[in-house]
Amino acid sequence: MTEEQLYDLLGTRHIPGTAEQLRILCTRMSELLELKGEVWVRANREKLISEWEYALRYLISASS
């Protein structure tokens, strides 16, 4: 999945993270898309973005 596809799927371009972190998110979203389907991902995109933001905050605090 490309970043453009990710932005379309999640309905926003405002997704935090470095280029490397966004590549990881693209991989994970591709896997989730395959497991749950596009309808599920789109219906839960706000929750998914919130969980991603939480994961990044945890990663940053753990590395400090």
N, C-alpha and C positions, 0 to 999 in steps of 0.2 A: 504494500500500500504506500502510495506517495503522500507527502504532506498535504497536497491539494485534495486528495481523496479523503484524508483524515479530516480536514477542515470542513469539507462538504458533509461527511457523515455526521460529524458532531455539531454542525450548524454554526460554527464560529471559527474565526482566525485567531482569537484571543486565548491561546492555549500556552501556558508557561512552559519553559524548559529550554535548555541549550539545543543546538542542532543534534548532538548525540542523543540526548534524552528524548527528543521528538522522534528520532529514528527508532528508538526502543519502543516508544508508544505506538508508532505505526505497526511494528511487528506484533505487539500485544493486541492491538485492535483488530488486526487481520485474523489472529487466532480466535478472538472473541466473536468476530463476525461469522467465522466458519462454524463455531459451536452454537451460537444463539440465533444468528440470522440478523439481517439488516433491520427488520421491523423492531426487534427487541432492542438493538443498539440505539436506534433513533429514539425509541420511547424512553430509554434510560440515559440519554446523553448527558443531562444535567448532573445526574448522580455519578456517572463515569468521570466527568470533568472534575467534579468535587473530589472524588477519590484520587485522581491523578494529582491534583493540587496538594492534597494531604500527603501523598507519597513523596512528593518533592520537598515539602516542608520537613518531613521526617528525615529524608536523606540529607538535607542541608544541616539540620540540627545534630544528626548523628556524626557528621563529618567535622563538626566544630569542636 
